[in-house]
Amino acid sequence: MSSSYLRNVAIASVFALITGLCTGTAASNARADAACLAATQASYTVMIPGRPFAVRELPDAVTAFVSINPETPVQVPGIAVLKCTSGRFVYTHTIPLSPQPTGLALTPDGKLLIVADDSYIAFLRTDRFSEDSTNAITYVKAERGDIEDDDAGAIYVSVTPDGRYAFVSEEQAGTLTVVDLVKAEATGPKNAIVGDISVGDSPITTLFSSDGKTLYGTIERASQRLGYPRSCRTEGADPGDTMRFPPGAVFSLDLATAERASGATLRFAASQCSTVRMALVPGEGRAWVTNRASGSVSLFDLEKLAESPESSRVTDIAVGSNPVPVAVTRDGRYVLAGITNRFGPGGATAGRIAVIDNHTTRIVGSIPVGKFPRDFSYGREPTLFLSNNRSDSITVFNENLIPSLITSPSPFHKPPKKRI
């Protein structure tokens, strides 16, 4: 990373007594080599005390973490801990963590949980949670953000497959902050910030290619310097309102170039309006994204994204009001897009998942879920987690049994629009 990206960071270490993670309030009888699912159960719901954002499961498939924020004055922001008991996850307790935890990522060995925490990046050592003292939650001040709060808006985080680096998306700052996790382990996070990469307004999802050489991501609103037309209205505005903003976008970052003095090699491709989440199709070199303001999902060819970005968008499919989370089942059969109605009439109502055939790119049905489905996360196969933000719940799916949950096709379905 060039020195121009380097910045000063503020650090505050908060030591907390966090007990019960290894024992929990419920005894765990899950096998460490099995998913926390009953063999014949297609899905179940876990209630938690707060509005969930992201879920991450430890490699042993016995413990999972959920970032939550308060819905009521008696609740606190933090990391909810789930334990597997008799083939089901149950909530045990919450580790307080301020100010606003959202995106989560674990290192491959599961020992470090990195949290995108609004103005901060938080580091939690999961292998120390059973100790009686000196449990360390370390905060690093994120990049400078908006003028009023100096809030970077750290919202999402991903870790490279080798566990060396973390990339944190900062929504307000429009940057990706790169953290050297090896250095953080050796000397503490204070000097582990490698630098920042400017990508455009409101970067959200980041995902790594299976070989770890490329980082893919979404941008809610593309930078004006990319020259895209103003084709998007303010979300929730009247259909006759002025087109004020450029569309969202996807990007690819060649990690081998990230430390060049001339800067990282980034490629951008326009999507539709307010592009927020992304899911990679296993083994196919393609990715699906949700366009929240356009009520659609888009399919991208990742090889073309690197070589000829303007032709990388393959198709757009209307799925319903304000889709946010998206996942592709690990067998490559289905695309799952969560419909939220977040900015629609009446606000967030009972949610549903639009189910798309990944090969025909046609909607085949839907699955009812809680209010404001917000983020998917893969657990031990075939476990798939979904956070239902306004229902204070997590849905745990068995991917193998998803066909049994599908109801009739979505009423919002329109034929996919192919792009030449």
C-alpha positions in Angstrom: 0.0 0.0 0.0 1.5 3.4 -0.9 2.4 5.8 1.9 -0.3 8.2 0.7 -2.9 5.8 2.1 -1.4 5.7 5.5 -3.1 7.5 8.4 -2.9 7.9 12.1 -5.2 5.7 14.1 -6.6 6.1 17.6 -6.8 3.0 19.7 -8.7 2.2 22.9 -8.5 -1.2 24.7 -11.4 -2.2 26.7 -11.0 -5.2 29.1 -14.1 -7.0 30.0 -15.0 -10.1 32.0 -16.8 -12.3 29.6 -17.7 -15.7 30.9 -20.0 -18.5 29.8 -19.1 -18.7 26.1 -17.6 -22.1 26.3 -20.2 -23.4 28.8 -23.2 -21.1 27.9 -26.5 -21.2 29.8 -27.5 -24.4 28.0 -25.4 -27.5 27.8 -24.2 -28.3 24.3 -24.4 -31.8 23.1 -23.6 -31.1 19.4 -20.9 -33.1 17.6 -18.0 -31.0 16.5 -18.1 -32.6 13.1 -21.8 -32.0 12.4 -23.9 -29.1 11.4 -26.4 -27.8 14.0 -29.5 -29.1 12.2 -31.9 -31.9 12.6 -31.7 -34.1 9.5 -35.3 -33.7 8.6 -35.8 -30.0 9.6 -35.8 -27.5 6.7 -35.6 -24.4 8.9 -36.1 -23.1 12.4 -36.0 -19.7 14.2 -33.8 -18.4 17.0 -35.1 -15.4 18.9 -32.5 -12.9 20.2 -32.7 -9.7 22.3 -32.0 -7.1 19.6 -32.0 -6.3 16.0 -29.5 -8.7 14.2 -27.3 -7.8 11.3 -24.7 -10.5 10.7 -24.1 -14.1 11.8 -20.8 -16.0 11.9 -20.3 -19.6 13.0 -17.1 -21.0 14.6 -15.4 -23.8 12.7 -16.7 -26.3 15.3 -20.3 -25.5 14.3 -21.2 -25.5 18.0 -21.0 -21.7 18.6 -22.2 -18.8 16.4 -22.0 -15.0 16.9 -24.6 -12.4 15.9 -24.1 -8.7 15.8 -27.1 -7.0 17.4 -28.3 -3.4 18.1 -31.0 -2.4 20.6 -34.7 -2.1 19.7 -35.7 -1.1 23.2 -34.0 1.0 25.9 -33.3 -2.0 28.0 -31.3 -3.8 25.3 -27.6 -3.2 24.5 -25.5 -3.3 21.4 -23.2 -6.2 21.2 -22.4 -9.8 20.0 -25.1 -12.3 20.8 -23.8 -15.8 21.4 -25.6 -18.9 20.2 -24.9 -22.4 21.3 -25.9 -25.7 19.6 -28.2 -27.8 21.7 -30.0 -30.9 20.5 -29.6 -30.0 16.9 -30.7 -26.4 17.3 -28.9 -23.1 18.1 -30.2 -21.3 21.2 -29.3 -17.8 22.5 -27.2 -17.9 25.6 -25.9 -14.4 26.4 -24.7 -11.1 24.9 -21.2 -9.6 24.9 -21.7 -5.8 25.1 -20.0 -4.0 22.3 -20.5 -0.3 21.5 -21.3 1.7 19.5 -23.0 -0.1 16.6 -21.7 -3.6 15.6 -22.8 -4.7 12.1 -20.6 -6.8 9.8 -18.6 -9.7 11.2 -15.7 -11.9 9.9 -13.8 -14.7 11.5 -10.2 -15.7 10.8 -10.0 -19.3 9.3 -9.0 -20.8 12.7 -11.9 -19.0 14.4 -9.7 -17.4 17.0 -10.3 -13.8 16.0 -13.7 -12.1 15.3 -13.4 -8.8 13.5 -16.4 -6.5 13.8 -17.3 -3.5 11.7 -18.4 -1.2 14.5 -19.5 2.2 13.0 -16.7 4.6 14.0 -14.4 1.7 15.0 -13.1 -1.7 14.0 -13.3 -4.1 16.9 -11.2 -7.3 17.5 -12.5 -10.0 19.8 -10.3 -13.0 20.7 -12.7 -15.9 20.8 -10.1 -18.3 22.2 -9.9 -16.2 25.3 -13.6 -15.9 26.0 -13.5 -18.7 28.6 -10.9 -17.0 30.8 -11.9 -15.3 34.0 -9.9 -12.2 33.4 -7.8 -10.2 30.8 -10.3 -10.8 28.1 -9.5 -8.1 25.5 -11.8 -6.4 23.2 -9.7 -4.0 21.2 -11.1 -1.0 19.2 -9.2 0.8 16.5 -10.6 4.1 15.2 -11.8 3.8 11.7 -11.2 6.2 8.8 -12.5 9.8 9.1 -16.1 10.0 8.0 -18.9 12.6 7.8 -18.4 16.1 9.1 -20.9 16.0 11.9 -19.9 12.8 13.7 -16.5 12.0 12.1 -18.1 8.6 11.6 -16.6 6.3 9.0 -19.6 4.1 9.1 -17.7 0.8 9.2 -20.4 -1.7 8.1 -18.9 -4.9 6.6 -15.7 -6.9 6.9 -14.1 -9.8 5.1 -10.9 -11.8 5.8 -8.6 -13.2 3.1 -8.7 -17.0 2.8 -5.2 -17.2 4.3 -6.2 -15.1 7.3 -3.5 -12.5 6.6 -5.7 -9.4 6.0 -9.1 -8.0 6.8 -10.8 -5.5 4.5 -13.4 -3.3 6.3 -16.0 -1.4 4.2 -16.6 2.2 5.5 -19.9 3.4 4.2 -19.6 7.1 5.2 -15.9 7.4 4.3 -16.2 5.6 1.0 -13.1 3.6 1.6 -11.9 0.0 2.3 -9.6 -0.1 5.3 -6.9 -2.8 5.1 -5.8 -4.5 8.4 -2.7 -6.7 8.7 -4.0 -9.4 11.0 -0.6 -11.0 11.4 0.8 -7.7 12.7 -2.3 -7.2 14.9 -1.6 -10.6 16.5 2.1 -9.9 17.0 2.0 -6.3 18.2 -1.6 -5.4 18.7 -3.9 -3.6 16.3 -2.4 -0.1 16.9 0.0 -0.4 14.0 -1.8 -3.0 12.0 -3.7 -0.6 9.7 -2.1 -0.9 6.3 -4.1 1.9 4.7 -7.3 2.9 2.9 -8.5 2.4 -0.6 -11.0 4.9 -2.0 -13.8 3.0 -4.0 -16.8 5.3 -4.1 -19.9 6.3 -2.1 -21.1 3.7 0.4 -19.1 0.5 -0.2 -20.9 -2.5 1.4 -20.2 -6.1 0.7 -16.7 -7.5 0.1 -16.0 -11.1 -0.9 -12.8 -12.9 -1.9 -12.3 -15.2 -4.9 -11.6 -18.8 -3.8 -7.9 -18.4 -4.7 -7.7 -15.2 -2.6 -6.2 -13.1 -5.4 -9.2 -10.9 -6.1 -11.6 -8.9 -3.9 -15.1 -8.3 -5.2 -17.6 -5.8 -3.7 -20.6 -3.6 -4.1 -21.0 0.2 -4.0 -24.3 1.6 -3.1 -23.7 4.7 -5.3 -20.9 4.9 -7.9 -18.4 7.7 -7.8 -19.3 10.6 -10.2 -15.7 10.3 -11.6 -16.8 7.0 -13.3 -19.1 9.0 -15.6 -22.3 7.0 -15.1 -25.5 8.8 -15.9 -27.8 10.1 -13.1 -30.3 7.4 -13.3 -31.5 6.9 -9.7 -33.9 8.7 -7.3 -33.7 9.1 -3.6 -35.0 5.8 -2.1 -38.6 6.1 -1.2 -39.2 9.2 -3.3 -42.1 9.7 -5.6 -41.7 8.0 -9.0 -41.8 11.4 -10.6 -38.9 12.7 -8.6 -35.7 13.9 -10.3 -33.0 11.4 -11.1 -30.3 12.7 -8.8 -27.7 10.0 -8.4 -25.6 7.6 -10.4 -26.4 3.9 -10.1 -24.7 1.5 -7.8 -21.7 -0.6 -9.0 -19.7 -3.7 -8.4 -15.9 -3.7 -8.3 -12.9 -6.0 -8.5 -9.6 -5.4 -6.8 -6.5 -7.2 -7.8 -4.8 -7.8 -4.4 -1.4 -8.2 -6.0 -1.5 -4.5 -6.9 -2.7 -3.3 -3.5 0.7 -2.2 -2.3 2.0 -0.6 -5.5 3.1 3.0 -5.2 0.8 3.9 -8.1 -2.2 2.4 -6.2 -4.4 -0.6 -6.5 -5.9 -1.9 -9.7 -9.7 -1.5 -9.5 -12.3 -2.3 -12.1 -15.9 -1.0 -11.9 -19.1 -2.0 -13.6 -22.5 -0.2 -13.3 -25.4 -2.0 -11.8 -28.9 -0.6 -11.0 -29.8 1.6 -8.1 -28.4 1.2 -4.6 -26.4 -2.0 -5.0 -25.9 -3.5 -1.6 -25.2 -7.2 -1.3 -23.3 -9.8 -3.4 -23.1 -13.6 -3.6 -20.6 -15.6 -5.6 -21.8 -18.6 -7.7 -19.6 -21.6 -6.7 -17.2 -22.5 -9.4 -18.9 -20.5 -12.1 -17.0 -17.1 -12.1 -20.3 -15.2 -11.7 -21.9 -13.1 -9.0 -25.4 -12.0 -8.1 -26.1 -8.6 -6.4 -29.1 -6.9 -5.0 -30.2 -3.5 -6.1 -32.3 -2.2 -3.2 -33.8 0.9 -4.8 -34.5 -0.8 -8.2 -36.2 -3.8 -6.6 -34.0 -6.2 -8.6 -31.0 -8.5 -8.7 -28.3 -8.5 -11.3 -26.0 -11.2 -12.5 -22.3 -10.3 -13.4 -19.7 -12.2 -15.3 -16.6 -11.8 -13.1 -14.1 -12.6 -15.9 -15.6 -9.8 -18.0 -15.5 -7.6 -14.9 -11.7 -7.8 -15.0 -11.3 -7.5 -18.7 -14.2 -5.5 -20.1 -16.3 -4.2 -17.2 -18.9 -2.5 -19.4 -20.1 -5.8 -20.8 -19.9 -7.8 -17.5 -23.6 -7.3 -16.5 -25.5 -10.3 -17.9 -29.1 -9.8 -16.7 -31.4 -8.0 -14.3 -34.5 -9.5 -12.6 -37.2 -7.7 -10.8 -37.9 -9.4 -7.5 -39.9 -7.0 -5.3 -39.6 -4.1 -3.0 -36.1 -3.2 -1.7 -34.1 -6.5 -1.8 -31.1 -6.6 0.5 -29.5 -10.0 1.3 -28.6 -12.5 -1.4 -27.1 -16.0 -1.3 -26.4 -18.8 -3.7 -26.9 -22.3 -2.4 -23.6 -24.3 -2.4 -24.9 -26.7 -5.0 -25.3 -23.7 -7.4 -29.0 -24.5 -7.9 -30.8 -21.5 -6.3 -30.3 -17.8 -5.8 -32.0 -16.5 -2.6 -32.9 -12.8 -2.4 -34.4 -11.2 0.7 -37.3 -8.8 0.0 -37.6 -6.1 2.7 -40.0 -3.3 1.6 -37.7 -1.1 3.7 -38.5 2.1 1.8 -41.8 0.9 0.4 -45.4 1.9 1.5 -45.9 1.0 5.1 -42.2 0.3 5.7 -40.7 -3.1 6.5 -43.4 -5.7 6.6 -43.3 -9.5 6.8 -40.3 -10.5 4.6 -39.9 -13.2 2.1 -37.1 -14.8 0.1 -37.4 -14.7 -3.7 -36.1 -18.0 -5.0 -34.4 -17.9 -8.4 -33.2 -20.8 -10.5 -29.5 -19.9 -11.0 -29.3 -21.7 -14.4 -32.5 -20.4 -16.0 -32.5 -17.1 -14.2 -36.2 -17.4 -13.5 -38.0 -17.0 -10.3 -39.4 -20.3 -9.2 -41.2 -19.3 -5.9 -40.7 -17.6 -2.5 -40.1 -18.5 1.1 -41.8 -16.5 4.0 -39.3 -15.1 6.6 -39.3 -12.5 9.3 -39.4 -8.7 9.0 -36.5 -7.0 7.1 -34.3 -10.0 6.1 -30.9 -8.4 6.2 -28.0 -10.7 5.7 -27.2 -14.3 4.8 -24.3 -16.2 6.2 -23.0 -19.7 5.4 -22.4 -22.1 8.3 -21.2 -25.7 8.4 -22.7 -27.2 5.3 -25.7 -27.4 4.8 -26.4 -24.6 7.3 -27.4 -21.2 6.0 -28.2 -18.3 8.4 -30.5 -15.4 7.7 -30.9 -12.4 10.1 -34.4 -10.9 10.3 -33.6 -7.4 11.5 -37.0 -6.2 12.5 -38.2 -9.5 13.9 -35.3 -9.9 16.4 -34.6 -13.4 15.0 -32.3 -15.6 13.0 -33.7 -18.2 10.6 -31.5 -21.3 10.3 -32.0 -23.1 7.0 -31.0 -26.6 5.8 -29.9 -25.9 2.2 -30.7 -29.5 1.3 -34.3 -29.1 2.2 -34.9 -25.6 0.7 -37.1 -27.0 -2.1 -39.6 -28.1 0.5 -40.0 -24.5 1.7 -40.7 -22.9 -1.7 -44.2 -21.6 -2.3 -45.8 -20.3 -5.5 -43.9 -17.9 -7.7 -43.5 -14.3 -6.6 -46.2 -11.9 -7.8 -43.5 -9.4 -8.5 -41.8 -11.6 -11.1 -41.1 -10.2 -14.5 -39.1 -12.0 -17.2 -35.3 -11.4 -16.8 -33.9 -8.6 -18.9 -30.9 -9.8 -20.9 -28.1 -7.3 -21.7 -26.2 -7.4 -25.0 
